[in-house]
Amino acid sequence: MRREGQPIVAQSTGAETQDWVSRYADDVIAESERRAPGKPVVVASGLSPSGPIHLGNLREVMTPHLVADEIRRRGHTVRHLISWDDYDRYRKVPAGVPGTDASWAEHIGKPLTSVPAPAGSAYPNWAEHFKAAMVQALADLGVEFDGISQTEQYQAGTYREQILHAMKHRADIDAILDQYRTKKDPAKGKQQQKPVDEAELEAAEGSGAASEDDGSSGSAGYFPYKPFCGQCGKDLTTVTSYDDDTTELSYTCTLDGFTETVLLSEFNRGKLVWKVDWPMRWAFEGVIFEPSGVDHSSPGSSFQVGGQIVGKIFGGKQPIGPMYAFVGISGMAKMSSSKGGVPTPGDALQIMEPQLLRWLYARRKPNQSFKIAFDQEIQRLYDEWDKLNAKVADGTVLPADAAAHSRAVGVAGRELPRTPRPLPYRTLASVADVTAGDEEQTQRILSELDPDNPVTDLDTVRPRLDKAEAWITKYVPAESRTIVRTEPDTEALAALDDQARESIRLLLAGLDEHWSLDGLTHHVYGVPKVQAGFPADATAKELPAEIKTAQRSFFALLYHLLVGRDTGPRLPTLLLAVGADRVRKLLGA
């Protein structure tokens, strides 16, 4: 998001095994007691529904959510505010939004809540359309929050006193902002630019913060307030006069020339510019903790300027909070909402359970970047997650890993719904790949994975099964999907040498005896060992290096004869999916 921040120094508790969430919770509780003893602890996030809200923005929410949840677990009352910046201007048409075309440019400059929703949407405006998907994702993730619509706040006159106060102290605000504006070097007579936070501008794409100037500056002086035009509805306006005593304000629209004179004490169609609006809200809401993007930490950023404005103008204090690093996607560059088309939390939740997604955010410190997998890496992540679950179950887990796991599986007072029988994700994905979602075939295969404890009801392996099917359908390229042959490759079978024929004979001879996932795993790895004169259960230490080469060649042969490629799903799963009779047919029994 467009937020930026300062590092937070965790207080020493003498517990080296504490996870990062606990350390931040210590500091936030202590700071809240200093600032507002006896009152609920307030943490905050800010999201702009200017387009799809992506997984990078989710860190803006998950960081305070995890801290707030830890504070709740300790018995404190805490509010997690999410400010929906839906009164920001519509800055540009984001890429990757269905139904958008050049006509959408006509709405640039209006509040996001005044822009029509994309074609076919069930929501009343642009902001509500994109907000809805995030609200649903946060519910699925177990995130509790108090949502604040900035459109509602401004239009209801909630900030009226703060607006009038800012206008009265506009000269003081101007002096603070002037420290970071472009200056002329008297000695050289040239423009001298204060450091520009380019990353902040990029991250603010679509939210309005990037395009908002410091305020209206003209012949009448500086004003930290922008009216939306009474004719075109856009913020392309300049305040031409203001009277502190009567609050009479006049403005001109630079787009259509419309002029209007209003009483600011009664006028609700406008907002404070961003660098004043954000610190105003810190003071108004009493925010103790708010994270911010590491790319927004340069001199002159909104956070640095806001730190001066909140105290000198509004009598408040700047929140403490960490700077958080980027979230990436496997195979993709750093996410930017300005480029569009980046995955959202809803996209991630289609292919992974909420617990896994929560864990990815909980296990890394905010200043550590990480990637969320939409490619084959998701299978490795699930393997890692399942191993962690096993360690928790048997009591061998390390304290910090146990804390991250606890934060992933539930929130204060409740656990998130989970898959009753969480079979390996890669196994479910392989089954989904081969069966193309056929439930009868899926049921047959899963019932044969472990004959001593068969899957008798697919609901016991959901929702993980559904997530794996969605991943195969949506993110595995068509050329990588598995298509089992319908007829034997007679030409390839006829060309087999004696060693290859013998390996297939050995495989088929033990097929029925080993017909389970574990049994077939042992069997397919054992065939090359037996051919080389070793026991099928010989360990790697007991075998020459050539056995691995022989195993790879054997596997490639089976893949070619079964699916026409050199690779595919794990062979034991593939054999179960194809079925014993069909395997015999395709291998020329």
C-alpha positions in Angstrom: 0.0 0.0 0.0 1.0 3.6 0.1 1.8 3.6 3.8 5.3 4.0 5.0 6.9 3.7 8.4 9.7 3.6 10.9 11.3 0.6 12.5 10.0 -0.4 15.9 12.5 -1.5 18.5 11.2 -4.4 20.5 11.6 -4.3 24.2 13.7 -7.1 25.7 11.7 -9.6 27.6 14.5 -12.0 28.3 12.7 -14.6 26.2 14.8 -15.4 23.2 12.3 -17.9 22.0 9.6 -15.2 21.6 8.3 -14.8 18.0 8.2 -11.4 16.3 4.4 -11.0 17.0 4.8 -11.4 20.7 7.6 -8.8 20.8 5.5 -6.2 18.9 2.6 -7.0 21.2 4.8 -6.2 24.2 5.6 -2.8 22.8 2.1 -1.9 21.6 0.6 -2.8 25.0 3.2 -0.7 26.8 2.8 2.2 24.4 -1.0 2.1 24.7 -0.7 2.2 28.5 1.5 5.3 28.2 -0.8 7.1 25.8 -4.2 6.0 26.7 -4.3 4.0 29.9 -7.4 1.9 30.5 -8.6 2.4 26.9 -8.8 -0.2 24.1 -5.6 -0.7 22.2 -6.0 0.7 18.6 -4.1 -0.7 15.7 -4.8 0.3 12.1 -4.5 -0.5 8.4 -5.4 1.4 5.3 -6.6 0.0 2.0 -7.6 1.7 -1.2 -10.3 -0.1 -3.2 -9.0 1.6 -6.4 -8.8 -1.8 -8.1 -8.1 -5.4 -7.1 -6.6 -5.4 -3.7 -3.6 -7.7 -4.0 -1.5 -10.0 -1.8 1.1 -7.3 -1.1 -1.7 -5.1 0.4 -2.7 -8.0 2.6 0.5 -7.5 4.6 -0.8 -4.1 5.5 -3.6 -6.0 7.2 -2.0 -9.2 8.4 0.8 -7.5 10.3 -1.5 -5.5 12.7 -4.0 -8.4 12.7 -1.5 -10.8 14.1 -0.4 -8.3 16.7 -3.9 -7.5 17.6 -4.8 -11.1 18.0 -1.9 -11.7 20.3 -3.0 -8.8 22.4 -6.5 -10.3 22.6 -5.1 -13.6 23.6 -3.5 -11.8 26.6 -7.0 -10.6 27.7 -6.8 -7.0 26.5 -9.4 -5.2 24.5 -8.1 -4.2 21.1 -9.6 -2.6 18.0 -8.2 -3.2 14.5 -9.3 -0.4 12.3 -9.3 -0.8 8.5 -9.7 2.6 6.9 -11.2 2.1 3.4 -9.8 5.0 1.5 -12.8 5.1 -0.8 -13.0 8.9 -0.8 -9.6 9.1 -2.6 -9.7 10.2 -6.2 -10.0 7.8 -9.1 -6.6 8.2 -10.5 -6.3 5.8 -13.4 -8.0 2.8 -14.9 -6.2 -0.2 -13.5 -5.0 -2.9 -15.8 -6.6 -6.3 -15.8 -10.1 -5.1 -14.8 -12.8 -6.8 -17.0 -15.0 -4.5 -18.9 -12.8 -1.3 -18.7 -12.2 0.8 -21.7 -11.3 4.4 -22.6 -14.6 5.7 -21.4 -13.5 5.0 -17.8 -11.0 7.9 -18.1 -14.0 10.2 -17.9 -14.3 9.5 -14.2 -10.7 10.3 -13.3 -10.7 12.8 -10.5 -13.9 11.7 -8.9 -14.1 9.9 -5.5 -13.9 6.2 -5.9 -17.4 5.8 -4.5 -18.7 8.1 -7.3 -17.3 5.9 -10.1 -19.7 3.3 -11.5 -18.8 -0.4 -10.7 -17.3 -2.5 -13.5 -19.7 -4.0 -16.0 -21.8 -6.8 -14.5 -21.0 -6.0 -10.9 -23.7 -6.4 -8.2 -22.3 -3.5 -6.2 -23.3 0.2 -6.4 -19.9 1.7 -7.2 -16.3 1.1 -8.0 -15.0 1.1 -4.4 -17.7 -1.2 -3.1 -17.0 -3.7 -5.9 -13.3 -4.1 -5.1 -13.9 -3.8 -1.3 -16.3 -6.7 -1.3 -13.7 -9.3 -2.5 -11.3 -8.2 0.2 -13.9 -8.3 2.9 -14.8 -11.9 2.0 -11.1 -12.9 1.9 -10.5 -11.4 5.4 -13.6 -13.3 6.7 -12.2 -16.5 5.3 -8.8 -15.7 7.0 -10.4 -15.0 10.4 -9.4 -11.4 10.4 -11.6 -9.3 12.8 -11.7 -5.6 12.1 -13.7 -2.4 12.3 -14.1 -1.0 8.8 -14.2 2.8 8.3 -15.4 4.2 5.1 -13.7 7.6 4.5 -16.5 8.5 2.2 -19.0 8.1 5.0 -16.8 9.9 7.5 -16.3 13.0 5.3 -19.8 13.2 4.0 -21.2 12.8 7.5 -19.1 15.8 8.7 -17.3 13.5 11.2 -14.0 15.4 10.6 -15.5 18.9 10.5 -13.7 20.2 13.5 -10.4 18.8 12.3 -10.9 20.3 8.8 -11.7 23.7 10.2 -8.7 23.4 12.6 -6.4 22.5 9.7 -7.6 25.4 7.6 -7.1 27.8 10.5 -3.5 26.5 10.8 -2.8 26.3 7.1 0.2 28.5 7.4 1.8 26.2 9.9 1.1 23.2 7.7 2.4 25.0 4.7 5.7 25.7 6.6 6.1 22.0 7.4 5.4 20.9 3.9 7.6 23.6 2.5 10.6 21.8 3.9 10.2 19.1 1.3 9.0 21.0 -1.7 11.1 22.0 -4.7 13.4 24.9 -3.9 15.4 27.3 -5.9 19.1 27.4 -5.1 19.8 31.1 -4.7 23.5 30.7 -5.5 22.8 28.9 -8.8 19.3 30.1 -9.7 18.3 26.5 -10.5 15.6 24.3 -9.2 16.7 22.1 -6.3 14.6 19.1 -5.6 14.0 17.7 -2.2 14.3 13.9 -2.2 11.3 12.3 -3.9 9.8 9.1 -2.7 9.3 7.5 -6.1 8.4 4.2 -4.5 5.6 5.9 -2.6 4.3 7.4 -5.8 4.3 4.0 -7.5 2.7 2.2 -4.5 0.0 4.9 -4.4 -1.1 4.2 -8.0 -4.9 4.0 -8.2 -5.4 5.4 -4.7 -5.2 9.1 -5.3 -2.3 9.7 -2.9 0.2 9.9 -5.6 -1.6 12.5 -7.6 -2.8 14.6 -4.6 -0.6 17.7 -4.3 0.1 19.3 -1.0 -3.0 21.4 -1.3 -4.4 24.3 -3.2 -1.7 27.0 -3.7 -2.6 30.0 -5.7 -2.9 33.8 -5.4 -5.0 33.3 -2.3 -2.3 31.3 -0.6 -2.1 27.7 0.6 -5.1 25.5 1.6 -4.9 21.9 2.8 -8.4 21.1 1.7 -9.7 20.0 -1.7 -13.4 20.4 -2.6 -15.0 18.1 -5.2 -16.5 20.2 -8.0 -20.3 20.8 -7.6 -20.6 20.4 -11.4 -18.3 17.7 -12.7 -17.7 16.0 -9.3 -13.9 16.0 -9.7 -11.2 17.3 -7.4 -9.6 19.5 -10.1 -10.3 22.5 -8.0 -8.4 25.5 -6.5 -9.6 27.3 -3.4 -9.6 31.0 -4.2 -10.6 32.4 -0.8 -11.4 31.4 2.7 -12.6 33.3 5.8 -11.6 31.8 9.1 -14.3 33.6 11.0 -17.3 32.8 8.8 -15.7 29.6 7.2 -16.8 31.0 3.8 -14.9 29.2 1.1 -14.8 29.9 -2.6 -13.3 27.6 -5.2 -12.9 27.3 -9.0 -12.8 24.1 -11.0 -9.9 24.1 -13.4 -11.6 21.6 -15.6 -15.0 23.2 -16.4 -14.6 26.7 -14.8 -17.4 26.1 -12.3 -17.2 28.4 -9.2 -19.0 28.0 -5.9 -19.0 29.7 -2.5 -19.9 27.6 0.5 -19.7 27.6 4.3 -17.1 25.0 5.2 -18.8 24.6 8.5 -21.7 23.0 6.6 -20.0 21.7 3.5 -19.2 17.9 3.2 -18.1 17.5 -0.4 -14.3 17.5 -0.1 -11.4 16.2 1.9 -8.1 17.1 3.4 -5.1 16.4 1.2 -3.4 13.1 2.0 -0.3 14.4 3.9 -2.7 16.2 6.2 -5.5 13.6 6.2 -3.4 10.7 7.4 -1.9 12.4 10.5 -5.3 13.9 11.3 -6.7 10.4 11.5 -3.9 9.2 13.7 -4.9 11.8 16.3 -8.7 11.4 15.7 -8.6 7.6 16.1 -5.8 7.3 18.7 -3.8 4.9 16.6 -1.0 3.2 18.6 0.3 0.8 15.9 0.2 0.9 12.1 2.7 -0.8 9.8 3.9 0.7 6.5 5.7 -0.3 3.3 9.5 -0.3 3.4 9.4 1.4 0.0 7.9 4.5 1.7 10.6 5.4 4.1 12.6 8.1 2.3 12.9 11.7 3.5 9.8 13.7 2.7 7.5 10.7 2.7 4.0 11.0 4.1 5.0 9.2 7.2 7.9 11.6 8.0 5.8 14.7 7.2 2.9 13.2 9.0 5.0 12.7 12.1 5.5 16.5 12.3 1.9 17.4 11.4 0.2 15.1 13.9 2.0 16.6 16.8 2.4 20.3 15.8 -1.1 20.7 14.3 -3.4 18.0 15.8 -1.8 17.4 19.2 -1.5 13.7 18.6 1.3 11.2 18.3 2.6 9.2 15.4 1.9 5.4 15.6 4.7 3.0 16.2 5.0 0.2 13.7 7.4 -1.8 11.5 8.2 -1.2 7.9 7.1 -4.3 5.9 8.9 -5.8 2.9 7.5 -6.8 -0.4 5.4 -9.9 -1.0 6.1 -11.6 -4.3 4.7 -14.4 -6.4 6.7 -17.4 -7.6 7.8 -16.6 -11.1 6.6 -13.0 -11.0 8.3 -9.7 -10.1 7.4 -7.5 -7.1 3.7 -6.8 -7.1 2.5 -3.3 -7.9 -1.2 -2.4 -8.1 -0.4 0.1 -10.8 0.4 -2.8 -13.2 -2.8 -4.7 -12.6 -3.4 -8.4 -13.0 -1.6 -9.4 -9.8 -3.1 -12.1 -7.6 -5.4 -11.1 -4.8 -6.1 -12.9 -1.4 -9.2 -14.3 -3.0 -7.1 -15.8 -5.8 -4.7 -17.4 -3.2 -7.6 -18.8 -1.2 -8.9 -20.6 -4.2 -5.8 -22.8 -4.2 -4.7 -22.9 -0.6 -6.4 -23.2 2.8 -6.6 -20.1 5.0 -4.2 -21.7 7.5 -1.4 -22.0 5.0 -1.8 -18.4 3.8 -1.9 -17.1 7.4 1.3 -19.1 8.1 3.2 -17.5 5.2 2.6 -14.0 6.8 3.0 -15.2 10.4 6.3 -17.0 10.0 8.3 -14.1 8.5 9.2 -10.9 10.3 7.6 -7.9 8.6 11.0 -6.7 7.2 11.5 -10.1 5.5 10.2 -10.5 2.0 8.7 -13.8 0.9 6.9 -15.3 -2.1 3.5 -16.8 -2.4 3.4 -19.8 -4.8 1.0 -20.2 -7.7 3.3 -22.6 -9.5 4.7 -26.0 -8.6 6.3 -24.5 -5.5 2.9 -24.6 -3.8 3.4 -28.4 -3.4 6.6 -27.9 -1.5 5.0 -25.3 0.7 2.3 -27.7 1.6 4.8 -30.4 2.3 6.6 -28.0 4.7 3.3 -27.1 6.3 2.3 -30.7 6.9 5.7 -31.5 8.4 5.2 -28.6 10.8 1.8 -30.0 11.8 3.4 -33.3 12.5 6.0 -31.7 14.7 3.4 -29.9 16.6 1.5 -33.1 17.1 4.5 -35.0 18.4 5.9 -32.2 20.5 9.2 -31.8 18.6 8.4 -28.3 17.2 10.6 -25.3 18.1 8.9 -22.6 20.2 9.0 -19.9 17.4 7.6 -22.4 14.9 4.9 -23.4 17.3 3.9 -19.8 17.8 3.6 -19.2 14.0 1.6 -22.4 13.7 -0.8 -21.4 16.5 -1.3 -18.0 14.8 -2.0 -19.8 11.5 -4.6 -22.3 12.6 -6.8 -19.9 14.5 -7.4 -16.7 16.3 -8.1 -15.8 19.9 -10.9 -18.0 21.2 -11.4 -20.2 18.1 -9.7 -22.3 15.4 -10.4 -21.9 11.7 -12.2 -24.7 9.9 -9.8 -27.3 8.7 -9.7 -30.3 6.4 -10.6 -33.3 8.6 -8.2 -35.7 6.8 -5.4 -33.5 5.2 -3.9 -35.8 2.5 -0.7 -34.6 0.9 -1.5 -31.6 -1.4 0.7 -33.0 -4.2 -1.2 -36.3 -4.1 -4.5 -34.6 -4.4 -3.2 -32.4 -7.2 -2.0 -35.5 -9.1 -5.3 -37.2 -8.7 -7.2 -34.1 -9.8 -4.8 -33.8 -12.8 -5.5 -37.3 -14.0 -9.2 -37.5 -13.2 -10.0 -33.9 -14.4 -12.3 -33.6 -11.4 -14.4 -36.8 -11.9 -15.6 -37.4 -8.4 -16.3 -41.2 -8.9 -12.7 -41.7 -10.2 -11.3 -39.5 -7.4 -13.2 -41.5 -4.8 -11.8 -44.8 -6.2 -8.3 -43.6 -6.3 -8.3 -42.0 -2.8 -9.9 -45.1 -1.3 -6.9 -47.2 -2.6 -4.2 -44.9 -1.2 -4.3 -46.7 2.1 -6.4 -49.9 2.0 -6.2 -50.2 5.8 -7.8 -46.7 6.2 -9.6 -45.9 3.0 -11.2 -42.5 2.2 -14.9 -43.3 2.1 -16.2 -39.8 1.9 -14.7 -37.0 -0.2 -15.9 -34.4 2.3 -13.3 -35.7 4.7 -10.5 -34.5 2.4 -12.2 -31.1 1.6 -11.5 -28.2 1.3 -7.9 -29.2 0.5 -9.1 -31.4 -2.4 -11.0 -28.5 -3.8 -8.0 -26.2 -3.5 -5.8 -28.7 -5.3 -8.3 -29.1 -8.1 -8.5 -25.4 -8.5 -4.7 -25.1 -8.7 -4.6 -27.8 -11.4 -7.4 -26.2 -13.4 -6.3 -22.5 -13.1 -2.5 -22.5 -12.8 -1.1 -25.6 -14.4 -0.5 -24.9 -18.1 -2.4 -27.1 -20.5 0.9 -28.5 -21.9 1.8 -29.6 -18.4 -1.4 -31.4 -17.7 -1.4 -35.2 -17.6 -3.4 -37.1 -20.3 -3.3 -40.8 -19.9 -3.0 -42.8 -23.1 -6.1 -44.5 -24.3 -4.3 -47.2 -26.2 -0.8 -48.8 -25.8 2.1 -47.3 -27.7 2.7 -50.5 -29.7 5.6 -49.1 -31.5 7.5 -48.1 -28.3 6.6 -51.4 -26.7 8.0 -53.4 -29.7 11.2 -51.4 -29.6 12.0 -52.2 -25.9 15.2 -54.0 -25.1 15.4 -57.0 -22.8 16.3 -54.9 -19.7 13.3 -52.6 -20.2 11.0 -55.6 -20.8 12.2 -57.2 -17.6 11.7 -54.1 -15.6 8.1 -53.9 -16.8 7.6 -57.6 -16.0 8.9 -57.1 -12.5 6.6 -54.1 -12.0 3.5 -55.9 -13.2 4.3 -59.1 -11.2 4.2 -57.2 -7.9 1.4 -54.7 -8.8 -1.5 -56.4 -6.9 0.7 -57.2 -3.9 1.8 -53.5 -3.6 -1.5 -51.8 -4.5 -1.4 -48.8 -2.1 0.4 -45.5 -2.1 3.1 -46.7 0.2 3.3 -50.1 -1.4 3.7 -48.8 -4.9 6.3 -46.2 -3.8 8.4 -49.1 -2.4 7.7 -51.2 -5.5 8.6 -48.7 -8.3 11.8 -47.7 -6.5 12.6 -51.3 -5.8 12.4 -52.7 -9.4 15.7 -51.2 -10.6 17.4 -52.4 -7.4 16.2 -56.0 -7.9 17.3 -55.9 -11.5 20.8 -54.9 -10.4 20.9 -57.8 -7.9 20.1 -55.9 -4.7 17.2 -56.4 -2.3 14.2 -54.1 -3.0 14.5 -52.6 0.4 18.2 -51.8 0.2 19.0 -48.3 1.4 20.8 -45.6 -0.6 23.9 -46.1 1.4 24.0 -49.8 0.4 23.7 -49.0 -3.3 26.1 -47.8 -6.0 25.4 -44.4 -7.6 24.3 -46.1 -10.9 21.1 -47.3 -9.2 19.7 -43.7 -9.2 20.4 -43.4 -12.9 18.6 -46.7 -13.5 15.7 -45.5 -11.5 15.4 -42.3 -13.5 15.5 -44.3 -16.7 12.8 -46.7 -15.5 10.6 -43.8 -14.4 11.0 -42.0 -17.7 10.0 -45.3 -19.5 6.9 -45.7 -17.5 5.9 -42.0 -18.0 6.3 -42.4 -21.7 4.3 -45.6 -21.9 1.5 -44.2 -19.7 1.2 -40.5 -20.5 3.5 -39.9 -23.5 6.0 -37.7 -21.7 9.2 -38.1 -19.8 7.8 -36.7 -16.5 4.4 -36.4 -14.8 2.7 -36.8 -11.4 4.5 -39.0 -8.8 4.4 -42.5 -10.3 2.7 -44.3 -7.3 -0.1 -41.8 -7.5 -0.3 -42.0 -11.3 -0.5 -45.8 -11.2 -3.3 -45.7 -8.6 -5.1 -43.1 -10.8 -4.8 -45.1 -14.0 -5.9 -48.4 -12.3 -4.3 -51.8 -12.3 -6.1 -53.2 -15.3 -5.4 -50.2 -17.5 -1.8 -50.1 -16.3 -1.4 -53.7 -17.5 -3.0 -52.8 -20.8 -0.8 -49.8 -21.5 2.3 -51.6 -20.5 1.6 -54.5 -22.9 0.9 -57.2 -20.4 
